[in-house]
Amino acid sequence: MTPPGEAPTNGLVIFDCDGVLVDSEPIAIAVLRETIAEAGGSIGEAEAYRRFLGRSMAAIAADLAAEGVVLSETALATMRGRLYRRFEAALAPVEGIAEALDRLRRPFCVASSSQPERIRLTLRVTGLLERFEPHIYSSTMVDHGKPAPDLFLLAARSRGAAPSACTVIEDSPAGIEAAKRAGMRVFCFLGGSHAGPAGLADLVAAARPDRVFDDMRLLPDLIDGGGPAAKTG
């Protein structure tokens, strides 16, 4: 059923935010590692990407607590402040995203594991916020974050789109799994600056996305089945 005030649509593009719309992952991982170190833990960059990419902070904190590294509310608040300051100073949009959005022939929205205030901050800093408001969905709006399908299903339901008509743009194994469990087509974007340091190509291979691409400008044609050949999962 289409929610009141929403027009039904036969297709929807659902974007993850970090690493897909905004090139935020190197900044976020660096700040997370600093916070873990201050709490008495230690984690390498590659392991941090492997374990935490695409997951909510609540899930990350729970995993760390199980290992004896407790991030207090004060530590989390300090981390958010540090992260937001660095975003304000250095965050950039993913190259080619504005052109891709201009050429998309389907409605789109963003569905991210981040908190709503962080999503809006990153989109504002990179000049993308007005393109997505008010269609911004956060894992805080559902019971279970990625890799559960709840967030993507919420986005589809809110926009009046059938899951089978949705295309999700993701960069993490957790996000790819969530999209597949939601019954949606999923494209993996490997064009963020973190793709190399994170070893993303290897990380996502087992998740078997429907397509893999590294130039956001190709997206409108790939969604509609045209353009250059893309790798399949």
C-alpha positions as CSV (number, residue, x, y, z in Angstrom):
1,M,0.0,0.0,0.0
2,T,1.2,3.5,-0.8
3,P,1.5,5.7,2.3
4,P,-0.6,8.9,2.3
5,G,1.0,11.7,0.5
6,E,3.3,9.5,-1.5
7,A,2.9,8.8,-5.2
8,P,3.2,5.2,-6.3
9,T,6.3,4.4,-8.4
10,N,7.3,1.5,-10.5
11,G,11.0,1.9,-9.8
12,L,13.2,3.3,-7.1
13,V,16.9,3.8,-6.6
14,I,18.1,3.4,-3.0
15,F,21.5,4.8,-2.2
16,D,23.6,4.0,0.7
17,C,25.3,7.2,1.9
18,D,28.9,6.7,3.2
19,G,31.2,5.6,0.4
20,V,28.5,5.8,-2.2
21,L,27.2,9.4,-2.1
22,V,29.9,10.9,0.1
23,D,33.6,9.9,0.3
24,S,33.5,9.6,4.1
25,E,34.7,6.1,4.9
26,P,38.5,7.0,5.3
27,I,37.6,9.8,7.8
28,A,35.0,7.7,9.7
29,I,37.3,4.7,10.0
30,A,40.2,6.8,11.2
31,V,38.0,8.4,13.9
32,L,36.6,5.1,15.0
33,R,40.1,3.6,15.3
34,E,41.2,6.6,17.4
35,T,38.2,6.1,19.7
36,I,38.8,2.4,20.1
37,A,42.4,3.2,21.0
38,E,41.3,5.7,23.6
39,A,39.1,3.0,25.1
40,G,42.0,0.7,25.5
41,G,41.6,-1.4,22.3
42,S,43.5,-1.7,19.1
43,I,42.4,-2.5,15.6
44,G,44.1,-2.2,12.2
45,E,42.7,-0.3,9.3
46,A,42.1,-3.4,7.1
47,E,40.3,-5.2,10.0
48,A,38.2,-2.2,10.8
49,Y,37.0,-2.0,7.2
50,R,36.3,-5.7,7.1
51,R,34.4,-5.8,10.4
52,F,32.6,-2.5,10.5
53,L,32.0,-1.2,7.0
54,G,28.3,-0.5,6.4
55,R,27.2,-1.3,10.0
56,S,25.5,0.9,12.5
57,M,27.4,2.4,15.5
58,A,25.1,0.5,17.8
59,A,26.1,-2.8,16.3
60,I,29.8,-1.8,16.2
61,A,29.7,-0.8,19.9
62,A,28.0,-4.1,20.8
63,D,30.7,-6.2,19.0
64,L,33.5,-4.2,20.7
65,A,31.8,-4.6,24.2
66,A,31.7,-8.4,23.7
67,E,35.5,-8.2,23.3
68,G,35.9,-6.0,26.4
69,V,36.3,-2.7,24.7
70,V,33.5,-0.5,26.0
71,L,32.7,2.7,24.3
72,S,30.9,4.8,26.9
73,E,28.2,7.4,26.0
74,T,30.8,10.1,26.7
75,A,33.3,8.4,24.3
76,L,30.6,8.1,21.6
77,A,29.6,11.7,22.0
78,T,33.3,12.8,21.7
79,M,33.7,10.6,18.7
80,R,30.7,12.1,16.9
81,G,32.0,15.7,17.6
82,R,35.4,14.8,16.3
83,L,33.9,13.1,13.2
84,Y,31.6,16.0,12.4
85,R,34.4,18.5,12.6
86,R,36.5,16.5,10.2
87,F,33.5,16.2,7.9
88,E,33.0,19.9,7.9
89,A,36.6,20.5,7.1
90,A,37.4,17.8,4.5
91,L,34.4,15.8,3.3
92,A,33.8,15.6,-0.5
93,P,31.0,14.1,-2.6
94,V,31.8,10.9,-4.5
95,E,33.1,12.0,-7.9
96,G,30.4,12.0,-10.6
97,I,27.4,11.7,-8.2
98,A,25.8,15.0,-9.1
99,E,25.9,14.2,-12.8
100,A,24.5,10.7,-12.1
101,L,21.6,12.1,-10.1
102,D,20.8,14.7,-12.8
103,R,20.5,11.9,-15.3
104,L,18.6,9.3,-13.3
105,R,15.1,8.7,-14.8
106,R,13.7,7.0,-11.6
107,P,13.0,8.4,-8.1
108,F,15.7,8.0,-5.6
109,C,16.3,8.1,-1.8
110,V,19.0,7.4,0.7
111,A,19.0,4.6,3.3
112,S,22.0,4.5,5.6
113,S,23.2,2.8,8.8
114,S,24.2,6.3,10.1
115,Q,22.1,8.4,12.4
116,P,19.8,11.0,10.7
117,E,21.8,14.0,11.9
118,R,25.0,12.5,10.4
119,I,23.4,11.7,7.1
120,R,22.0,15.2,6.8
121,L,25.4,16.7,7.8
122,T,27.3,14.8,5.2
123,L,24.8,15.5,2.5
124,R,24.7,19.2,3.4
125,V,28.5,19.6,3.4
126,T,28.7,18.0,0.0
127,G,25.9,19.9,-1.5
128,L,23.5,17.0,-1.9
129,L,21.0,17.5,0.8
130,E,18.3,19.3,-1.2
131,R,18.4,16.4,-3.8
132,F,17.3,13.9,-1.1
133,E,15.1,15.7,1.4
134,P,12.8,14.5,2.8
135,H,13.5,10.9,1.6
136,I,16.2,10.1,4.1
137,Y,16.0,6.8,6.0
138,S,18.3,5.7,8.9
139,S,18.8,2.4,10.7
140,T,17.5,4.2,13.8
141,M,14.0,4.0,12.2
142,V,14.0,0.1,12.2
143,D,14.4,-2.6,14.7
144,H,17.3,-4.3,12.9
145,G,20.0,-2.6,10.8
146,K,22.0,-4.1,7.9
147,P,22.5,-6.9,7.0
148,A,18.8,-7.3,7.9
149,P,16.5,-6.1,5.1
150,D,14.4,-3.8,7.3
151,L,15.9,-0.5,6.3
152,F,15.6,-1.1,2.6
153,L,12.1,-2.4,2.9
154,L,11.1,0.7,4.9
155,A,12.5,2.9,2.1
156,A,10.6,1.0,-0.5
157,R,7.4,1.0,1.5
158,S,7.6,4.7,2.2
159,R,8.1,5.5,-1.5
160,G,5.4,3.2,-2.6
161,A,7.8,0.9,-4.6
162,A,7.7,-2.9,-4.8
163,P,11.0,-4.4,-3.6
164,S,11.5,-6.2,-6.9
165,A,11.4,-2.8,-8.7
166,C,14.2,-1.3,-6.5
167,T,17.9,-1.0,-7.2
168,V,20.2,-0.5,-4.2
169,I,23.6,1.1,-4.6
170,E,25.9,-0.2,-1.9
171,D,29.6,-0.6,-1.1
172,S,29.6,-3.0,1.8
173,P,28.9,-6.8,2.2
174,A,26.4,-6.0,5.0
175,G,24.5,-3.6,2.6
176,I,24.6,-6.1,-0.3
177,E,23.2,-8.8,1.9
178,A,20.5,-6.6,3.2
179,A,19.4,-5.7,-0.3
180,K,19.3,-9.3,-1.4
181,R,17.3,-10.3,1.6
182,A,14.9,-7.5,0.7
183,G,14.4,-9.0,-2.7
184,M,16.1,-6.1,-4.5
185,R,18.6,-5.7,-7.2
186,V,21.9,-4.5,-5.9
187,F,24.9,-2.8,-7.5
188,C,28.2,-2.5,-5.7
189,F,30.1,0.8,-6.1
190,L,33.9,0.4,-5.8
191,G,34.8,4.0,-6.8
192,G,35.3,5.5,-3.3
193,S,38.8,6.4,-2.1
194,H,38.5,3.6,0.6
195,A,38.0,0.8,-2.0
196,G,41.7,0.0,-2.2
197,P,42.7,0.3,1.5
198,A,39.6,-1.7,2.4
199,G,40.2,-4.4,-0.1
200,L,36.6,-3.9,-1.1
201,A,36.7,-6.0,-4.3
202,D,37.6,-9.1,-2.3
203,L,35.2,-8.2,0.5
204,V,32.2,-7.9,-1.7
205,A,32.9,-10.8,-4.1
206,A,31.3,-13.4,-1.8
207,A,28.2,-11.3,-1.5
208,R,27.6,-11.6,-5.2
209,P,26.1,-8.2,-6.1
210,D,24.2,-8.0,-9.4
211,R,26.7,-5.5,-10.8
212,V,30.0,-4.0,-9.8
213,F,31.1,-0.6,-11.1
214,D,33.6,2.1,-10.2
215,D,32.5,5.2,-12.1
216,M,29.3,6.8,-10.7
217,R,28.7,8.6,-14.0
218,L,27.9,5.2,-15.5
219,L,25.0,4.5,-13.1
220,P,22.0,5.9,-15.0
221,D,22.8,3.7,-18.0
222,L,23.6,0.7,-16.0
223,I,20.3,0.9,-14.1
224,D,18.4,1.0,-17.4
225,G,20.4,-1.9,-18.9
226,G,22.6,0.1,-21.2
227,G,26.1,1.6,-21.1
228,P,29.4,-0.2,-20.9
229,A,29.4,-3.8,-19.7
230,A,29.8,-4.0,-15.9
231,K,31.1,-6.9,-13.9
232,T,28.5,-9.2,-12.4
233,G,28.6,-10.9,-9.0
